[in-house]
Amino acid sequence: MTLRILLVDDNQTFLLAVRQYLDLLPGMAVIAEAHDGIDALAQAAELAPDLILLDIAMPGMNGLDVARRVLTWPTPPEIVFLSMHDNAAYRDAALELGARGYVGKADFVAALLPILEQLAAEQALSERP
């Protein structure tokens, strides 16, 4: 059982750091990367990831707009925001949309792990015969 993840961020350096981190974790697979909201929607529709790790501030369509659209799909992926904008307004907006979590980029390693572990455990339970 592997949690299939789409990474979405316009910062290539941060994407590389997140990918390297996720590659170290068992049961996690980065299936694609997107660098803006439009590409994120297209890749999510095509690949049907289990989880989208989504930046908020991106050119074109921001992460909140992406989440608004994705979360209306019949079987939407889970969404966790990774953002350098760690403020209450963004956090509240993300959680009101139904995001699974909101993690500041500065502490993504420590803050993201419990969310990933919980999602992996839920996925394992749902795949039991």
Backbone as CSV, one residue per row, in Angstrom:
resi,resn,N_x,N_y,N_z,CA_x,CA_y,CA_z,C_x,C_y,C_z
1,MET,0.841,-1.173,0.000,0.000,0.000,0.000,0.889,1.239,0.000
2,THR,0.729,2.009,-1.024,1.543,3.205,-1.192,0.645,4.425,-1.316
3,LEU,0.991,5.455,-0.598,0.283,6.725,-0.683,0.865,7.485,-1.877
4,ARG,0.043,7.704,-2.886,0.469,8.359,-4.128,0.280,9.863,-3.983
5,ILE,1.378,10.615,-4.167,1.396,12.033,-3.826,1.733,12.894,-5.047
6,LEU,0.968,13.973,-5.212,1.256,15.019,-6.188,1.805,16.215,-5.426
7,LEU,3.014,16.666,-5.787,3.621,17.846,-5.171,3.332,19.061,-6.037
8,VAL,2.889,20.140,-5.404,2.568,21.361,-6.160,3.190,22.563,-5.460
9,ASP,4.161,23.176,-6.138,4.819,24.364,-5.604,5.590,25.017,-6.736
10,ASP,5.648,26.332,-6.746,6.402,27.023,-7.797,7.878,27.193,-7.436
11,ASN,8.279,26.754,-6.261,9.669,26.845,-5.823,10.359,25.495,-6.049
12,GLN,11.221,25.431,-7.063,11.887,24.172,-7.422,12.752,23.632,-6.286
13,THR,13.426,24.519,-5.574,14.296,24.086,-4.481,13.486,23.423,-3.381
14,PHE,12.353,24.016,-3.039,11.508,23.428,-2.002,10.928,22.092,-2.470
15,LEU,10.498,22.019,-3.731,9.977,20.750,-4.257,11.014,19.647,-4.144
16,LEU,12.258,19.954,-4.468,13.319,18.961,-4.376,13.503,18.496,-2.938
17,ALA,13.467,19.432,-1.992,13.620,19.072,-0.575,12.477,18.171,-0.112
18,VAL,11.256,18.491,-0.495,10.101,17.683,-0.095,10.193,16.296,-0.738
19,ARG,10.544,16.252,-2.006,10.671,14.965,-2.706,11.727,14.088,-2.030
20,GLN,12.873,14.679,-1.720,13.937,13.907,-1.066,13.473,13.382,0.290
21,TYR,12.748,14.187,1.015,12.214,13.756,2.308,11.227,12.602,2.135
22,LEU,10.295,12.756,1.213,9.282,11.719,1.000,9.894,10.424,0.482
23,ASP,10.956,10.531,-0.305,11.626,9.334,-0.810,12.225,8.489,0.310
24,LEU,12.477,9.092,1.456,13.024,8.367,2.602,11.958,7.622,3.400
25,LEU,10.702,7.968,3.169,9.624,7.395,3.974,9.012,6.177,3.287
26,PRO,8.862,5.090,4.016,8.227,3.915,3.406,6.748,4.186,3.122
27,GLY,6.273,3.632,2.023,4.860,3.738,1.699,4.447,5.053,1.065
28,MET,5.412,5.894,0.691,5.119,7.178,0.056,5.716,7.176,-1.344
29,ALA,4.963,7.642,-2.325,5.473,7.729,-3.691,5.033,9.046,-4.321
30,VAL,5.991,9.853,-4.702,5.689,11.080,-5.441,5.460,10.663,-6.886
31,ILE,4.234,10.865,-7.364,3.901,10.424,-8.727,4.051,11.542,-9.748
32,ALA,4.085,12.803,-9.297,4.257,13.922,-10.216,4.476,15.207,-9.428
33,GLU,4.943,16.215,-10.172,5.101,17.556,-9.632,4.406,18.534,-10.561
34,ALA,3.853,19.584,-9.977,3.270,20.671,-10.753,3.813,21.974,-10.188
35,HIS,3.923,22.990,-11.057,4.533,24.240,-10.639,3.565,25.410,-10.600
36,ASP,2.311,25.147,-10.942,1.277,26.170,-10.838,-0.080,25.478,-10.706
37,GLY,-1.098,26.275,-10.417,-2.420,25.717,-10.150,-3.061,25.036,-11.339
38,ILE,-2.892,25.587,-12.522,-3.496,24.998,-13.725,-2.918,23.610,-13.974
39,ASP,-1.582,23.519,-13.891,-0.919,22.224,-14.084,-1.324,21.252,-12.976
40,ALA,-1.484,21.755,-11.774,-1.896,20.897,-10.654,-3.254,20.260,-10.925
41,LEU,-4.207,21.050,-11.399,-5.533,20.505,-11.707,-5.461,19.444,-12.798
42,ALA,-4.694,19.718,-13.837,-4.575,18.769,-14.949,-3.943,17.464,-14.479
43,GLN,-2.867,17.566,-13.712,-2.185,16.351,-13.247,-3.048,15.575,-12.249
44,ALA,-3.736,16.285,-11.385,-4.597,15.611,-10.417,-5.729,14.869,-11.123
45,ALA,-6.309,15.491,-12.142,-7.394,14.845,-12.887,-6.890,13.613,-13.628
46,GLU,-5.688,13.706,-14.181,-5.137,12.591,-14.955,-4.635,11.452,-14.082
47,LEU,-3.961,11.778,-12.978,-3.257,10.764,-12.188,-4.023,10.274,-10.960
48,ALA,-5.039,10.990,-10.537,-5.833,10.628,-9.360,-4.963,10.277,-8.147
49,PRO,-4.176,11.250,-7.665,-3.342,10.972,-6.488,-4.197,10.768,-5.247
50,ASP,-3.604,10.149,-4.247,-4.270,10.003,-2.954,-4.173,11.298,-2.152
51,LEU,-3.081,12.037,-2.399,-2.774,13.232,-1.617,-2.133,14.267,-2.522
52,ILE,-2.537,15.526,-2.327,-1.857,16.642,-2.973,-1.233,17.485,-1.875
53,LEU,0.087,17.670,-1.954,0.787,18.605,-1.083,0.868,19.902,-1.867
54,LEU,0.182,20.923,-1.382,-0.157,22.082,-2.190,0.299,23.391,-1.559
55,ASP,1.040,24.167,-2.343,1.428,25.520,-1.930,0.224,26.442,-2.085
56,ILE,0.192,27.520,-1.354,-0.909,28.472,-1.488,-0.576,29.553,-2.517
57,ALA,0.555,30.221,-2.352,0.901,31.345,-3.219,1.661,30.854,-4.449
58,MET,0.951,30.827,-5.590,1.555,30.408,-6.856,1.056,31.334,-7.951
59,PRO,1.811,31.417,-9.050,1.335,32.247,-10.162,0.113,31.624,-10.825
60,GLY,-0.698,32.472,-11.418,-1.892,31.967,-12.115,-3.005,31.669,-11.140
61,MET,-3.164,30.421,-10.815,-4.210,29.977,-9.885,-3.550,29.582,-8.564
62,ASN,-3.991,30.190,-7.471,-3.372,29.862,-6.186,-3.889,28.532,-5.637
63,GLY,-3.234,28.057,-4.598,-3.571,26.764,-4.020,-4.969,26.679,-3.440
64,LEU,-5.467,27.769,-2.887,-6.829,27.757,-2.349,-7.842,27.540,-3.464
65,ASP,-7.613,28.167,-4.620,-8.520,27.973,-5.759,-8.440,26.539,-6.291
66,VAL,-7.229,25.987,-6.318,-7.063,24.589,-6.739,-7.857,23.684,-5.802
67,ALA,-7.693,23.895,-4.509,-8.392,23.056,-3.523,-9.905,23.185,-3.658
68,ARG,-10.397,24.396,-3.871,-11.850,24.584,-4.044,-12.380,23.700,-5.167
69,ARG,-11.647,23.633,-6.254,-12.097,22.826,-7.394,-11.945,21.332,-7.129
70,VAL,-10.777,20.939,-6.667,-10.493,19.513,-6.469,-11.437,18.899,-5.443
71,LEU,-11.725,19.625,-4.397,-12.546,19.058,-3.327,-14.023,18.913,-3.710
72,THR,-14.404,19.370,-4.898,-15.764,19.133,-5.384,-15.860,17.868,-6.233
73,TRP,-14.729,17.245,-6.550,-14.739,16.031,-7.367,-15.412,14.896,-6.612
74,PRO,-15.980,13.930,-7.324,-16.668,12.816,-6.657,-15.786,12.060,-5.663
75,THR,-14.543,11.803,-6.006,-13.608,11.159,-5.074,-12.324,11.980,-5.040
76,PRO,-12.352,13.065,-4.292,-11.197,13.965,-4.280,-10.029,13.380,-3.494
77,PRO,-8.816,13.792,-3.861,-7.660,13.413,-3.042,-7.666,14.219,-1.748
78,GLU,-6.918,13.752,-0.784,-6.692,14.551,0.418,-5.793,15.715,0.026
79,ILE,-5.927,16.823,0.725,-5.079,17.981,0.456,-4.451,18.441,1.756
80,VAL,-3.134,18.644,1.696,-2.389,19.256,2.786,-1.652,20.438,2.188
81,PHE,-1.838,21.593,2.797,-1.140,22.782,2.332,0.234,22.860,2.975
82,LEU,1.227,23.173,2.151,2.577,23.484,2.618,2.828,24.924,2.192
83,SER,2.966,25.816,3.144,3.070,27.218,2.780,4.042,27.969,3.669
84,MET,4.716,28.945,3.065,5.566,29.825,3.868,4.726,30.889,4.556
85,HIS,3.466,31.018,4.138,2.545,31.985,4.724,1.808,31.308,5.885
86,ASP,2.491,31.191,6.992,1.918,30.495,8.138,1.179,31.501,9.015
87,ASN,0.002,31.918,8.513,-0.786,32.864,9.304,-2.205,32.324,9.469
88,ALA,-2.913,32.890,10.416,-4.231,32.376,10.780,-5.239,32.473,9.635
89,ALA,-5.196,33.532,8.850,-6.175,33.695,7.766,-6.036,32.585,6.729
90,TYR,-4.810,32.323,6.301,-4.596,31.238,5.334,-4.943,29.886,5.944
91,ARG,-4.509,29.679,7.171,-4.776,28.397,7.848,-6.284,28.166,7.964
92,ASP,-7.019,29.172,8.394,-8.470,29.036,8.536,-9.143,28.773,7.192
93,ALA,-8.709,29.507,6.154,-9.295,29.321,4.820,-9.039,27.901,4.317
94,ALA,-7.844,27.407,4.522,-7.495,26.059,4.070,-8.329,24.998,4.791
95,LEU,-8.448,25.129,6.080,-9.191,24.132,6.857,-10.690,24.216,6.592
96,GLU,-11.203,25.431,6.350,-12.627,25.580,6.009,-12.956,24.896,4.687
97,LEU,-11.993,24.871,3.785,-12.197,24.195,2.494,-12.262,22.680,2.651
98,GLY,-11.711,22.177,3.736,-11.684,20.738,3.936,-10.313,20.126,3.786
99,ALA,-9.280,20.959,3.782,-7.918,20.437,3.711,-7.620,19.597,4.941
100,ARG,-6.799,18.599,4.759,-6.434,17.692,5.836,-5.460,18.329,6.816
101,GLY,-4.721,19.319,6.326,-3.774,19.978,7.202,-3.167,21.199,6.552
102,TYR,-2.473,21.969,7.371,-1.783,23.169,6.921,-0.456,23.190,7.646
103,VAL,0.632,23.110,6.873,1.962,22.979,7.452,2.836,24.121,6.945
104,GLY,3.509,24.793,7.861,4.459,25.823,7.469,5.691,25.187,6.854
105,LYS,6.209,25.808,5.801,7.376,25.254,5.123,8.586,25.157,6.041
106,ALA,8.699,26.064,6.988,9.862,26.078,7.874,9.956,24.823,8.730
107,ASP,8.815,24.211,9.032,8.835,23.014,9.886,8.119,21.835,9.231
108,PHE,8.204,21.746,7.905,7.434,20.720,7.215,7.866,19.308,7.596
109,VAL,9.141,19.082,7.894,9.589,17.726,8.198,8.883,17.195,9.444
110,ALA,8.906,17.953,10.508,8.295,17.491,11.762,6.775,17.518,11.702
111,ALA,6.207,18.532,11.073,4.751,18.690,11.083,4.041,17.801,10.074
112,LEU,4.706,17.459,8.986,4.057,16.668,7.946,4.007,15.181,8.280
113,LEU,5.014,14.682,8.969,5.101,13.246,9.241,3.857,12.673,9.928
114,PRO,3.327,13.279,10.994,2.137,12.704,11.629,0.927,12.659,10.690
115,ILE,0.794,13.657,9.829,-0.322,13.673,8.880,-0.169,12.531,7.882
116,LEU,1.050,12.350,7.374,1.307,11.269,6.415,1.076,9.897,7.049
117,GLU,1.520,9.745,8.274,1.323,8.467,8.969,-0.155,8.176,9.164
118,GLN,-0.933,9.186,9.522,-2.364,8.996,9.714,-3.044,8.630,8.392
119,LEU,-2.688,9.327,7.313,-3.276,9.021,6.002,-2.920,7.607,5.551
120,ALA,-1.676,7.213,5.764,-1.249,5.865,5.381,-2.009,4.814,6.187
121,ALA,-2.211,5.056,7.469,-2.959,4.116,8.309,-4.409,4.021,7.853
122,GLU,-5.021,5.146,7.533,-6.408,5.137,7.050,-6.508,4.413,5.710
123,GLN,-5.521,4.612,4.852,-5.514,3.935,3.559,-5.396,2.425,3.755
124,ALA,-4.544,2.011,4.665,-4.380,0.584,4.933,-5.680,-0.030,5.445
125,LEU,-6.384,0.681,6.317,-7.663,0.178,6.834,-8.716,0.070,5.732
126,SER,-8.723,1.051,4.846,-9.748,1.037,3.792,-9.477,-0.015,2.723
127,GLU,-8.239,-0.470,2.621,-7.895,-1.474,1.616,-7.967,-2.890,2.152
128,ARG,-8.286,-3.048,3.415,-8.421,-4.401,3.979,-9.606,-5.105,3.367
129,PRO,-9.449,-6.412,3.107,-10.599,-7.162,2.559,-11.699,-7.371,3.555
